[in-house]
């Protein structure tokens, strides 16, 4: 079975629409086969969205954005949101969803976090756990390089699917790492970049 963490999904497109209330706002999403959680915004994503601390002046980066749920929902609370994914179908859906919901301060980059310079205040990520630990750790390390001094990186994972190992890995990258949410079998981990020289 093809994984959604694929540049060019080969599965036939099956378009559908879902409406979700996220951070108090009703958002309409166009979804399709070949992207993560196509039938509804998954529980881990919702827990992450609620746990993230975003300020009005922040630039937010949603890594592995899928059809755009995290980045779009946070865009209403920040200066701007950059949505990134390697999956070209996901990128197209995210672009269409930004237009569909008339969100003026969000845009999509099809590629990896390394495409973005060091200009980000907050990174958010529901990582592709099934792609393997090596891929997840690489995404975290690349994303950290995009953070300004004082920037924060949030990752959500199931407790039984590697949250503790992600916490340990982030402990080696960030001077300050903590769990900011423990809910429904998920953990949201926050790493703060007090000095971003690496």
N, C-alpha and C positions, 0 to 999 in steps of 0.2 A: 504494500500500500504506500502510495506517495505521501511524503511528509509535507506539511505546509511551509516548512523552512527550506524552500526550494525557489531558485530564481525564476524559473519558467514552469509553472504547474502545467501538467499535460491532461489533467482531468477535465472533462467537458464542463463548461460554465453552466451553472444552475443558479440563476439570479433569484434572490428573494429580498424582502424588506422586513426589518424589525424596528420596533420603537422601544427605547429604553429611557428611564428616568435616572440620570446620573448627576450627582451633586446638585439635586433639586431642579435639573433642567431636562425637559423632554427632547430627545434627540432621535432623529430618523436615520437609520443606517441601511444602505444597500449592501448586501453580502452575496457571497457566491461559494461554490465548492472550491477547494484548493486553498482556503484561508482558515485560520484558527477560529474555532467557536462560531461557525457561520449561522447557527440557529438562534443564538442568544449570547449576550455578553456574559462570560463565565464568572463564577463566584470569586475566583482569585483576582480577576481584573477589577471587579466591583470593590473588593476589600482594599486593593491598592489605591484606587481612585479616592476612596474616602480617607485613607491614611496619609496621603501626601500633603505636606505643608507648602503651599504656594503663595507667594506675595505678588501684589499687583505689578511690580516692575520686573518680575522674573522672566527669563527666557527659558522655556521648558523644552526638553527633547524626549520624545516617546520612541524608544528603541524596540524594533520589532512590532511596529504599530498595527499590523493587520489592517482592518478596514477603518481604523481611526478612533476607537472608543476612548482610549485613555487621553491621547493628545487633544482630541476635540473637547472632551468634557472639562479638561483643565484650562483650555484656551480662554474660557470665560472669566478666569480668575487671575490671569497673568498678562504680561505684555505681548508675548508671542509664543507660538508652539511650533516646533519642527518635528514632523512625523517621519520616521525612517524605517525602511524595511528592504530586504533583498528580494522579496517576492513581488514580481512585477504586477501580478494580478491584484495583490493587496494594495500596492501603491496606487494603482488606477482607481480602485474602490475608495481609498482614503481621499484621493483628489475629488472624486465625484461627491463624496459625502460632505466634504468641506463646502463645496458649491451648493449642494442640496440644502444645507442648514445655514447658508449665508454667513459663514464664519470668516471675517476679514483678516484675522491675525494668525492664521495657521497655514502652513505649507508643507509639501511632501518632498522628501529626497529619497530616490530609489538607490540604495547602496548600503554601506556600512557606516558606523559612527565616525570612522576615520575621514569621511567626506566632509565633516563639520570641523571648523576651527575651535580654538579654546574660547568660546563665547557663551557657554551654557551655565545657567544657575542651578537648574534642577533636571536630572535625568530620571526617567521612570521606565520600568521594564518588567514585563511578565515574560520571562525568558523561555525559549523553546527547549524545555527540559528534555524532551525525547530526542533532540538532536545530539545530546551527550554533554557531559560535564566540560569537556575541552572547549566546545563551541560556546557554552554559557559563560565560562570563565574568560574566554577571549572577548566576548561582547562586553563584559563588565570592565575588563582592562582597557579596551578601546574607548568605551564611554567615559571612563574616568579622565582620560586625556583631553576630553572636550570641556571639562569643568573649569570654571573660574575659581580663584581662591575663595574658600568659603562655600563652594557649591556642594550640592547634595545629590546622592544617587540612591534611588529607592528600587528595591527588587522584591517581588512577591514570589513565593514558592510554597508548595505543600510541605508540611512538616515531614511527611513520609516519602517525599520525592526530592530530597537533597537540600532543604532549607538550611540545615545545620552546617553542611559542608560549604554552602555559599557564604554563610555568615563567617566561617573560619577563613575562607579565601579573601573575603572583603576586609577582614581584620589585618591581613598582610598588606593591603593596598591603602587603607584609610587609617588616619590617626584616631578617629572616633567612629565606632560602629555600634549600633544598637537595634533591638527589635522595637518597632513603633506600633505594631499591631500583632496580636495573636488571636486569631478568630477562625472558627469553622474549619480547623485543620490546616490553616494557612498561616504563614509568618511573613510580615513585611519588614524588611531589613533596610536601615538607612545608614549610609556611609557619608561622612562629612569630610570634604577635602580642605583641610586647614592650610596645607601647602601643596601646590600642584606643580611640582618640578619634574614629575615623571609620569 
